[in-house]
Amino acid sequence: MREDATPAGHPREMRSPATPGPGVPRLGLRANLGQFSVLVAVNALVGGMLGQERTVVPLLAGEEFGLGAFTAALTFILAFGVTKAVTNLFAGVLADHLGRKPVLVGGWVVGLPVPLMLIVAPSWDWVVVANVLLGVHQGLTWSTTVVMKIDLVGPHRRGLAMGWNEAAGYGAVALTALATGFIAQRYGLRPAPFALGIAYAGLGLACSALFVRETHHHVHLEAAGHVSRDGRLHDQLTTREVFALTTARERALSSCTQAGLVNNLNDALAWGLFPLHFAAAGLSVGRIGVLAALYPAVWGLGQIVTGGLSDRFGRKPLVAGGMLLQAGSIAWIAATSGFVPWAVGVTLLGAGTAMVYPTLLAAIGDVAHPRWRARAMGVYRFWRDAGFAVGALVAGVLADMWSAEAAIWAVAALTGASGLVVIVRMYETARATIEP
């Protein structure tokens, strides 16, 4: 099917009827391919800022700062998760009121000191503070690139757009985690691996300031033709009402929210506990780097496929199936040992996450009205990224009380339960755009 036609034959790339002609904003991937591509590149740099930590920082906790307890070692993820979650919430409000581009540029300004702080940190407290700044940076930049891509493509390519956005971000996470693992093995944990972060921060700020254009006018265009089948979801909702709907009251929005929280709880486990678990089994830093990169690599590349599949076959099957696949893969990692079995486990975990991640974002975009979509996305990402903090606490406490394996088994069980909630509560949003 051509991109410029819906199944019913209506134009996909909508043009303002009042002011037709060149220069008028249009909705659609093809009509906005240049700007969309710039935003994909920017989000790859955002992902690289996160990837600089995936292999190296958990190992710094024990080797350079002498932190023996799992809970203490995972405090940097707790700080990151709480800060990013809160920032996501405010990023949506700011994007609706100030515009998308100022929020994006501001996020890069906040992120500039992070790699430098990690290089010179004389104590673990500096690492924690650096992750507070990283959380603000990620909340402002990643949230905004998500919203801007949805603004550009309109209602018919959301899954594909989110697939490319998340693929760029998490592909960069994977490549940077792999690169920093090999750099650290050759040159040490500091400072060499964080030179990548310095380059990412400079490029990200420059690209966002010079080449990214505001997308608010695309929102107004889509809002003019938006039809809601549910009277609760009109365009004049307060932020408090949007928060309540996305958190609990609306079935699809709240199902996505809880699945997102559990998904990032899993990511906190993979980010913070898995490297320590693998190191305790005697794996080298290089092999830990391969495992740390394999999971987001499969996750990132897989989203190019799964985002588009959710446009064609629906959001719910991918979300439910992805959560159950994640549960099984985490249980596999707990039940096995050795590089090859763990490589299988993190590969399957990446595949399950790829099914879920862009699809949840697209489902939120399906249900939310364009005029409060950024706020709904902010609420969803608030709860989703709170999963980092919850995961750090759950994994750290259970690992200290019993063992790393016990913590991994517990997270597998929580993930399976989340998948069942989606099966029971969520309705399909791609085919029935709004449902009571």
Legacy VTK file of the C-alpha trace (Angstrom):
# vtk DataFile Version 3.0
C-alpha trace
ASCII
DATASET POLYDATA
POINTS 436 float
0.000 0.000 0.000
1.297 3.478 -0.834
2.270 5.637 2.131
0.063 8.474 0.953
-3.183 6.510 1.139
-5.142 5.009 3.973
-7.078 1.737 3.571
-10.192 3.809 2.958
-8.488 5.856 0.260
-8.170 9.097 2.225
-4.951 11.099 1.997
-2.407 10.241 4.649
-0.251 13.326 4.394
-2.793 15.949 5.390
-2.373 19.516 4.211
-4.031 22.560 5.738
-7.018 23.355 3.502
-6.965 27.027 4.412
-3.427 27.717 3.193
-2.408 25.161 0.594
0.860 25.389 -1.256
4.586 24.980 -0.716
5.873 25.473 2.810
2.612 24.468 4.488
3.157 21.707 7.077
2.016 18.226 6.076
1.727 15.045 8.091
3.488 11.915 6.961
6.859 10.234 6.961
7.600 10.916 3.304
6.651 14.586 3.520
8.939 15.107 6.536
11.723 12.642 5.775
14.554 15.160 6.060
13.581 16.447 9.478
12.654 12.947 10.629
16.147 11.738 9.663
17.783 14.563 11.631
15.784 13.559 14.713
16.807 9.904 14.267
20.458 10.994 14.248
19.946 13.178 17.325
18.343 10.312 19.230
21.276 8.058 18.332
23.503 10.570 20.122
21.084 10.577 23.083
21.404 6.793 23.240
25.181 7.014 23.061
25.189 9.189 26.195
23.406 6.367 28.021
25.539 3.656 26.461
28.788 5.108 27.809
27.712 3.841 31.260
26.311 0.384 30.510
29.544 -1.590 30.814
31.911 0.641 32.741
30.020 2.312 35.610
28.781 -0.901 37.352
32.393 -2.134 37.350
33.685 1.199 38.695
31.552 0.683 41.808
33.619 -2.241 43.032
36.988 -1.823 41.371
37.620 1.891 42.010
35.235 2.836 44.816
35.148 -0.397 46.831
31.358 -0.810 47.006
30.632 -4.401 47.986
26.853 -4.419 48.482
24.592 -4.741 45.442
22.209 -2.081 46.778
24.991 0.488 47.186
26.434 -0.286 43.767
23.050 0.253 42.097
22.425 3.680 43.664
23.507 5.371 40.431
20.636 3.656 38.572
18.218 4.634 41.342
19.295 8.281 41.032
19.068 8.130 37.243
15.649 6.473 37.250
13.993 8.840 39.725
15.379 11.924 38.017
14.536 10.773 34.504
11.013 9.778 35.527
10.243 13.183 37.062
11.877 15.004 34.153
9.749 13.060 31.659
6.641 14.343 33.395
7.742 17.973 33.156
9.179 17.537 29.648
5.707 16.826 28.279
4.218 19.888 29.967
7.091 22.109 28.825
6.903 20.759 25.267
3.197 21.632 25.079
3.682 25.141 26.478
7.139 26.266 25.293
7.614 24.180 22.163
9.600 21.058 21.420
12.939 22.488 20.278
13.747 24.589 23.398
13.240 21.504 25.571
15.502 19.419 23.331
18.319 21.995 23.305
18.018 22.517 27.070
18.402 18.792 27.620
21.708 18.748 25.756
23.021 21.683 27.795
22.304 19.742 30.995
24.062 16.644 29.604
27.358 18.357 28.704
29.077 17.899 32.129
28.152 14.213 32.576
31.137 12.463 30.912
33.569 14.950 32.463
32.173 14.261 35.939
32.515 10.515 35.417
36.146 10.986 34.366
37.224 13.083 37.340
34.874 11.661 40.032
36.884 11.351 43.275
34.065 9.509 45.056
30.931 7.502 44.289
28.808 10.530 45.215
30.082 12.257 42.076
28.940 9.320 39.985
25.484 9.538 41.557
25.261 13.297 40.886
26.412 12.739 37.297
23.536 10.274 36.898
21.087 12.825 38.249
22.187 15.137 35.425
22.073 12.236 32.974
18.496 11.523 34.047
17.475 15.135 33.388
19.286 15.062 30.044
17.659 11.810 28.935
14.216 12.865 30.131
14.304 16.127 28.175
15.991 14.904 24.994
14.586 11.416 24.473
11.048 12.458 25.411
11.184 15.334 22.957
12.520 13.328 20.013
9.702 10.817 20.561
7.025 13.511 20.560
8.498 15.369 17.588
8.557 12.249 15.404
4.934 11.475 16.281
4.083 15.107 15.463
5.649 14.777 12.012
4.283 11.413 10.850
0.663 11.829 11.934
-1.676 8.988 12.902
-0.807 6.328 10.327
2.890 5.549 10.808
3.337 5.866 14.547
4.644 2.352 15.079
7.189 2.658 12.282
8.289 6.081 13.525
8.766 4.828 17.073
10.603 1.779 15.786
13.176 3.956 14.033
13.438 6.341 16.985
14.068 3.618 19.540
16.260 1.616 17.140
18.557 4.606 16.719
18.709 5.265 20.446
19.246 1.720 21.640
21.430 0.783 18.695
23.752 3.550 19.872
23.477 2.262 23.443
24.631 -1.153 22.230
27.503 0.062 20.060
28.750 2.382 22.786
28.502 -0.320 25.464
30.512 -2.650 23.236
33.082 0.012 22.380
33.562 1.154 25.974
33.996 -2.464 27.088
36.882 -3.002 24.684
38.355 0.440 25.414
38.183 -0.235 29.157
39.827 -3.633 28.773
42.757 -2.056 26.926
43.101 1.360 28.573
41.323 0.996 31.923
37.923 2.029 33.251
38.827 5.734 33.228
39.198 8.127 31.447
39.328 6.689 27.909
35.806 5.121 27.660
34.107 8.433 28.493
35.768 10.320 25.637
32.906 8.988 23.512
30.416 10.736 25.790
32.203 14.072 25.358
31.929 13.736 21.569
28.251 12.715 21.738
27.329 15.682 23.945
28.992 18.233 21.672
27.494 16.800 18.483
24.025 16.442 20.023
23.888 20.054 21.163
25.135 21.348 17.811
22.712 19.265 15.725
19.720 20.145 17.914
20.454 23.861 17.891
21.316 24.174 14.197
19.272 21.602 12.295
16.150 20.631 14.285
12.966 22.600 13.529
9.933 23.144 15.769
7.003 20.743 15.169
4.202 22.441 17.107
2.478 23.530 13.880
2.132 19.858 12.887
0.254 19.266 16.147
-2.284 21.966 15.302
-2.790 20.483 11.845
-3.483 16.995 13.190
-5.700 18.311 15.992
-7.972 19.999 13.438
-8.924 16.621 11.965
-8.811 14.496 15.130
-11.971 12.590 16.060
-12.385 11.000 19.507
-14.907 8.222 20.107
-14.655 8.655 23.860
-15.957 11.895 25.362
-13.427 11.717 28.193
-10.585 12.154 25.695
-11.452 15.583 24.267
-8.832 18.266 23.654
-9.384 20.403 26.777
-8.064 18.123 29.525
-6.023 19.460 32.417
-2.657 17.966 33.249
-4.202 16.391 36.359
-6.857 14.686 34.206
-4.235 13.471 31.736
-2.204 12.043 34.608
-5.199 10.160 36.012
-6.236 8.716 32.640
-2.745 7.583 31.694
-1.970 6.145 35.118
-5.139 4.240 35.944
-8.503 5.303 34.531
-8.179 4.574 30.794
-7.735 0.871 30.047
-5.266 1.013 27.182
-3.225 3.915 28.537
-2.906 2.382 32.002
-2.088 -1.072 30.619
0.734 0.469 28.610
1.930 2.397 31.648
2.308 -0.640 33.887
3.971 -2.635 31.113
6.424 0.203 30.521
7.308 0.355 34.217
8.016 -3.380 34.362
9.963 -3.262 31.099
12.362 -0.683 32.502
12.546 -2.570 35.773
14.000 -5.339 33.597
16.403 -2.893 31.985
17.655 -1.782 35.411
18.338 -5.443 36.179
20.241 -5.884 32.901
22.136 -2.628 33.327
23.137 -2.874 36.986
22.932 -6.469 38.225
23.791 -8.537 35.163
27.369 -7.159 34.817
28.019 -7.853 38.509
26.474 -11.325 38.211
28.574 -12.106 35.132
31.744 -10.752 36.761
31.157 -12.904 39.847
31.100 -15.930 37.521
34.569 -15.028 36.226
33.771 -13.409 32.860
36.296 -10.864 31.549
35.452 -7.201 31.103
35.487 -7.699 27.321
32.977 -10.562 27.456
30.779 -8.635 29.881
30.876 -5.778 27.368
29.699 -8.150 24.613
26.744 -9.298 26.732
25.991 -5.710 27.784
25.923 -4.715 24.106
24.069 -7.746 22.722
20.851 -7.068 24.617
20.354 -3.445 23.464
21.665 -4.330 19.976
18.887 -6.883 19.415
16.445 -4.525 21.123
17.514 -1.589 18.954
17.654 -3.306 15.563
14.529 -5.360 16.228
12.434 -2.243 16.665
12.881 -1.337 13.006
10.737 -4.405 12.282
8.422 -4.545 15.302
7.309 -0.899 15.127
6.016 -1.362 11.587
4.465 -4.728 12.464
2.393 -3.074 15.166
0.952 -0.712 12.533
-0.187 -3.708 10.471
-1.161 -6.328 13.059
-2.010 -4.292 16.142
-0.336 -3.155 19.348
-1.734 -5.619 21.885
-0.250 -8.884 20.475
3.244 -7.414 20.413
3.007 -5.929 23.908
1.618 -9.080 25.542
3.910 -11.426 23.626
6.950 -9.267 24.273
6.388 -9.131 28.037
5.990 -12.922 28.218
9.134 -13.439 26.116
11.053 -11.142 28.444
9.845 -13.125 31.440
11.037 -16.392 29.904
14.430 -15.006 28.909
15.112 -13.558 32.372
14.216 -16.915 33.918
16.625 -18.582 31.451
19.473 -16.298 32.587
18.724 -17.183 36.218
18.647 -20.912 35.474
21.843 -21.136 33.375
25.498 -20.113 33.571
28.294 -19.413 31.112
28.877 -16.975 28.280
26.977 -18.831 25.537
23.762 -19.571 27.520
23.744 -16.020 28.829
24.247 -14.695 25.300
21.126 -16.634 24.275
19.240 -15.190 27.240
20.144 -11.548 26.603
19.366 -11.997 22.890
15.857 -13.220 23.693
15.464 -10.451 26.261
16.370 -7.922 23.574
13.853 -9.455 21.171
11.066 -9.274 23.752
11.928 -5.673 24.571
11.936 -4.790 20.866
8.381 -6.095 20.585
7.231 -3.928 23.480
9.149 -0.658 23.450
8.064 1.180 20.271
4.630 -0.415 20.406
3.824 1.083 23.804
4.781 4.553 22.595
2.656 4.127 19.477
-0.323 2.946 21.545
-0.121 6.036 23.763
-0.092 8.142 20.590
-3.130 6.244 19.267
-5.278 7.066 22.271
-4.110 10.529 23.366
-5.530 13.658 21.738
-2.862 15.603 19.799
-3.260 18.648 22.062
-2.311 16.687 25.212
-0.332 13.856 23.635
3.009 15.257 24.837
1.670 15.347 28.409
0.287 11.804 28.146
3.636 10.659 26.784
5.322 12.419 29.688
3.094 10.648 32.226
3.682 7.275 30.556
7.438 7.866 30.483
7.322 9.049 34.111
5.979 5.688 35.242
8.014 3.727 32.691
11.305 5.228 33.813
10.324 4.946 37.464
10.942 1.293 36.642
14.683 2.036 36.703
14.407 3.088 40.344
12.080 0.236 41.287
14.332 -2.256 39.507
17.464 -0.960 41.218
15.799 -1.251 44.633
14.206 -4.663 44.015
17.304 -6.179 42.432
19.705 -4.690 44.979
17.708 -5.583 48.082
16.875 -9.123 46.969
20.449 -9.767 45.836
21.807 -8.585 49.201
19.216 -10.543 51.185
19.457 -13.777 49.227
21.408 -13.869 45.961
21.617 -12.375 42.482
19.827 -15.443 41.124
16.906 -14.889 43.518
16.589 -11.287 42.375
16.594 -12.352 38.717
13.898 -14.990 39.341
11.711 -12.417 41.132
11.929 -9.988 38.216
11.030 -12.792 35.787
7.854 -13.453 37.786
6.889 -9.755 37.865
7.363 -9.522 34.099
5.132 -12.515 33.451
2.408 -10.982 35.632
2.647 -7.723 33.660
2.067 -9.607 30.420
-1.081 -11.166 31.862
-2.387 -7.714 32.840
-2.012 -6.598 29.212
-3.895 -9.665 27.972
-6.795 -9.078 30.370
-7.090 -5.273 30.428
-5.743 -3.688 27.239
-7.853 -3.265 24.105
-6.426 -2.917 20.596
-5.611 0.720 19.837
-4.286 0.510 16.277
-7.557 -0.709 14.727
-10.048 0.910 17.143
-8.263 4.187 17.706
-10.370 5.152 20.699
-12.528 2.855 22.750
-14.383 3.515 26.009
LINES 1 437
436 0 1 2 3 4 5 6 7 8 9 10 11 12 13 14 15 16 17 18 19 20 21 22 23 24 25 26 27 28 29 30 31 32 33 34 35 36 37 38 39 40 41 42 43 44 45 46 47 48 49 50 51 52 53 54 55 56 57 58 59 60 61 62 63 64 65 66 67 68 69 70 71 72 73 74 75 76 77 78 79 80 81 82 83 84 85 86 87 88 89 90 91 92 93 94 95 96 97 98 99 100 101 102 103 104 105 106 107 108 109 110 111 112 113 114 115 116 117 118 119 120 121 122 123 124 125 126 127 128 129 130 131 132 133 134 135 136 137 138 139 140 141 142 143 144 145 146 147 148 149 150 151 152 153 154 155 156 157 158 159 160 161 162 163 164 165 166 167 168 169 170 171 172 173 174 175 176 177 178 179 180 181 182 183 184 185 186 187 188 189 190 191 192 193 194 195 196 197 198 199 200 201 202 203 204 205 206 207 208 209 210 211 212 213 214 215 216 217 218 219 220 221 222 223 224 225 226 227 228 229 230 231 232 233 234 235 236 237 238 239 240 241 242 243 244 245 246 247 248 249 250 251 252 253 254 255 256 257 258 259 260 261 262 263 264 265 266 267 268 269 270 271 272 273 274 275 276 277 278 279 280 281 282 283 284 285 286 287 288 289 290 291 292 293 294 295 296 297 298 299 300 301 302 303 304 305 306 307 308 309 310 311 312 313 314 315 316 317 318 319 320 321 322 323 324 325 326 327 328 329 330 331 332 333 334 335 336 337 338 339 340 341 342 343 344 345 346 347 348 349 350 351 352 353 354 355 356 357 358 359 360 361 362 363 364 365 366 367 368 369 370 371 372 373 374 375 376 377 378 379 380 381 382 383 384 385 386 387 388 389 390 391 392 393 394 395 396 397 398 399 400 401 402 403 404 405 406 407 408 409 410 411 412 413 414 415 416 417 418 419 420 421 422 423 424 425 426 427 428 429 430 431 432 433 434 435
